[in-house]
Amino acid sequence: MNSNLPDDTKARELAAAIVNGDRRALAKAITLVESHRPQDEAAAAALIGCALPHAGRAVRIGLSGAPGVGKSTFIEALGTWLTSKGKRVAVLAVDPTSRRSGGSILGDKTRMVKLTQEPNAFIRPSPAGATLGGVARRTRETMVLVEAAGFDVVLVETVGVGQSETAVADMVDMFIVLVSPGGGDELQGIKRGIMELADLVVVTKADGDLTQAAVRAGAEYRGALHLMRSKFEGWSADVRMVSSTEGKGIAEVWAEVEKFQTCLSKTGAWERSRRSQRVAWLWAELREGLLGLLAADPRIAKDLPELEASVDRGETAPPAAAKAILARWLGKS
């Protein structure tokens, strides 16, 4: 592609290549929208504008769970089962970013070796960065691109580190929480807020010596879910048990996904959810854009280190410092 072409022309060419199934173009496009370089912003925005009319037909599923629960193993089992049924599956796997070094391992392709080899699967690991909710900064844009490329199912794997999962729920159709059987109180360590967001709970590792523990865990989670208010009319979140290594329960999980889509489509909640996702995207962009403008203001850049130091020393309360920064930005002080 000629780099000297205007941004809108390059965007149209790249979008056309994506729609035609060019995987290299898809990878290049995702790299573009994930870029932090100011000179890439216009091209990335134009690209999303070109791709958006071709997106929206995939089922978007968010998957969350504590580290070690078996998210990658489950995703590989579900993904390979779906591709065997003729589905095209995109996995957006988000790896945690080190606060100290800023680096990420991005090792999901090594954990999903079998799925990586599937021609109808596409795995894209991305760093979470500083984004809350365990999602990458540009997960929504990446979703649009893989949908424009014709993928039927988009699986968004979060880092599952206890941050607010609302960001994930705001960008997917169905939110699945993965839990593993343990030796004590099965509900211990699972935040009520995350359970309230769950459209389905999947108990992993339900095989071998853990089978009975998984059954007990499933019963406890099912009881807890029945005490919670339903997110959608006509749908009550339930529990399914799986053995990802043995492939047991995978078909049943997908059956729940299809039932969920059918139920929400009948009541109109599916389309309402999609509209809510678009509005949430707008507000996410506004928040990020406003923070960017704030950080780029030379008046703020001049005074911020002093205010940060004052907060650090305990001399100024954080709310007061924040109000002072905003007042200076708005020219009121």
N, C-alpha and C positions, 0 to 999 in steps of 0.2 A: 504494500500500500504506500502511495506517495505521501511522504511526510509534509510536503509543501502545500498540500491541498488545504482549503479552509476546513475549520472544525466540523461544520455541518455536513460537508461532502464526505469527509473521513468517517463521520458517524454513520451516515447512510450506507456507505460501502461496508463498514464493519458489521452493522446490524444485518444487512443482506446476507453476508457470509455466515453469520450466526444462524439465521433462519434456515439457510441451506444446509446446515449440519456441519459446518467447519469447526472442529473442536479446537484447533489452534487459534482460530479467531475468537472463540468463546473464552479461552484462557487469557488471551491478550486483552479482551474487553474487560474481564474481571480485574486484571491488573490495573487497567486504566481507571476504573471507578474506585479502586482501593487506594489510588495514588494520593499522597498528601501534597503533591507539588501544585502550587497555584496555577501554573501554566496548563495543567491538565483538566482543570475544573470545567472549562467551557466545553471541551470535547466530550468529557464524561457526561455532562448534563444533556448535550445533544444526542449522545448515544442512547441514554435512557429514554429520551423522548421518542427516538426512532423504534426502540425495542418494545416500548410499552403496549402498543396496539396488538402485538403478537403474544403478549403474556396474559396470565390470568386463568389459564385452563388447567393448571396442575393442582393437585391436592398438596397443601402445605402443612407439614407436621413438625412440631417442635418436640424435642426429646431432652428431658432433663433428669438428672440423678446425681447422687454423690459420687466422687471419684472412686473407682473400684467396683462400681455396681455392674459394670459390663456393658456400657453404652455402645462402644465400638463393636463388640462381639454381636450384640443384638442387632445393630444397624447392618452389619455384614450379612447376618442370617436373614433379616427381613429384605434387604436389598437384593440378595441373590435369589430369594424366593420370588420376589416381584419380577425380576428380569426373566426368570424361568417361565413366567406367565405372560411374557410379552410386553411388560411395562418398561419404560425408560425412567431410570432413577438418578436423581442428582443428590449428592450428599454435601452439605455445607458444614464442614466439621471445624469448630472453633477451638483453638488451643489457647490455654492461658498464657498471658504475657507477664514476664517477670517485672515486678515493680522496680527492682534494683538495676537490672541490666537492660530491660526493654526488649529482651529476646524471647522467642517462642520456639518450641521444639518442632511443631508442625509435623507430627509423626503419624497422623491418621492413616496415610497411605501404607505405612508399614504395618499397621494394625489390621488393615482390611485388605490383605493381599489378594484373596479370592475375588472380592468385589471389584477391586482395581482392574482385574483382568477381564471383567465382563464388558463386552462392546456396548451394551445398553446402559452402562453406569458411568457416572462422572463424579469424581470426588475432588473437592476443592478445600484444602485446609487453609484457614486464615487466622491471624493473631487476633485475640480479643482486644488488645490494646487497653485503653482506659475506659472502654465502654461498659456500662452497667448491664446486668442481666446475662452476662456470659455470652454475648454475641459480638460479632465483629462490627466495626464501624459502618461498613457498607453492606451488611447482610441483605437488606431490602433490595438494593440495586442488583446484587448478585442473583437474588431470586428472580427478578424480572428477566435477567439475561438467560438463565438456564431454562426458564419457561418459554422464552422466545425461541430457544434452541429446540423446543419440542419435547422436553422431559415431562413425564406424566405425574411424577411424585417428587416432591422436594422435601428432604429430611434435613432439619436443622439441628445439629448436635451442639448443645451448649456445654460450657466448661463445668457447670454444676458445682460451683464453689460456695454456694450459700448466698450469693448476691440476689438482688431482686430479680425474679424471673418474669416480671410483668412485661419487660421489653420483648421477651420471646413470645409471650402469649398475644401481644399486640400485633405481631406480624405473621402469625400462622393461623390455619383454620382449626387445627386440633392440637391440643397440648397433652403430651403423654409423659407421665412421671415414672421413672424406673426405680425400683427398690429391690434390695436383695434380702433373703431370709437371714435372720440373725439368731443369737442365742438367748435374747432377753426380750425386753419390751420392743416390739417391732415398730412402734410409732415414735420411739425416742429418736431425737435428732432430725425428724422430718417436720419442717415448719408448717404450721396451719395454713399460712398464706399460699404456699406452694400447692398444698393439697386442695385448696379452694380453686386453684387455677386448673387442676387436673380434669381432663375429659376422659381419661382412662389411666389406670394404674397397672403397671406390668411388674410382676414379681419375677425376677431373673433367677438363674441358677437352680431351677426346680428340677433337679435330677440327683441321682445317687443318694448319698447320705443326707443331702439337704432337702429331699422331696417332702418329708413330713414337716420340716421347718417352714418350707415354702407354703404348704397348705395352711399352716397356722397363721403365717404372716398374711396370706391372702384373706383369711377370715377376719383378722383384726383390721386390715385396711378397708375391707368392704363395710364393716360395721362403722368405721370412722366416716366413710364417705356418705353413708346413709344419714348421718347427723348433720351434714352440710347442705346448704341451699344449692339447688341446681342452677347452673350457669345458663342453661337454655331450656326453653319450654319443651317438654316431652322427652328430655334426655337426662338420665341419671348415670353419673360416672360409675363404672364398675371396675372389677379387678380381673386380670387374666394372668396365668402363670405360664412361663416359657422356659425351655432349655435351649438356649441359643446354639450350644455346641452340638446338640442332638437334633435340632430343628423342630422340636416339639412346641406346639402352641403358637407358632408363627402364623399359620393360616387363620387361626382363631383371632389373633390380634388384628389382622387385616380385615377380617369379617366385621369386627367392631368399628374399624375406620369407615367401611362402606355403610354400615348401619347408621353411623353418626352423620355422614354426609347426606344420606337419604332423609333422615329425621329432620335435619336442619333445613334442607331444601324444601321440604313440605311445609314447614312453618314460616319460611322466608328468612329464617335466622342466618342462613348461609350467606345470602347477599348482604344482609345487614352487617354481618361480621366483616365481609370484604370492604364495605364502605368505611367501617370503623378502622380497619387496617390502613386505608388510604389517609384518613384524617390523622391517625397516630403518626404516620410517616411525615405528614406536614409539620406537626408539632416537634417531632424529633429534629427535622431540618432547621426549624426556627431556633430551637434551643442551641444546636451546634453552631448555626450561623451567628447568633447573637454573642455567644461566647467567643467566637473567632473575631468578631468586630471589637469586642471589649478588649481582648488580648492584644489586638493590633493598634489600639489607640495609643499614641505616644505619651499622652498625659497619664494614662494608666500605667504604662510601662515604666514611667519615671517614678511614680509614687508607690507602686505595688510592692517592691522589695521592702520599703520602710514599714508599710502596713503589715506585711507578712511577719516581719521581725517583731513588731509590736504584739501581734497575736501570739507568736511563738513564746514571747517573754511573759505572756499573761497580762500585759498592760491594757490591751484592747480586746473586748469581747468580739468573737467572730461575726455575730450579726451586725454589730456596730461598724466593723471594718468593711463588711460587704455593702452596707448602706452608704458608707463614705465613698467607696469605689464607684458605685452606681451613680451617686450624686455628682461626682467629678466627671463621669462619662457623659452625663446628661447636661453638664455645664451649670450645675446648680451650686457648685462650691469651688 
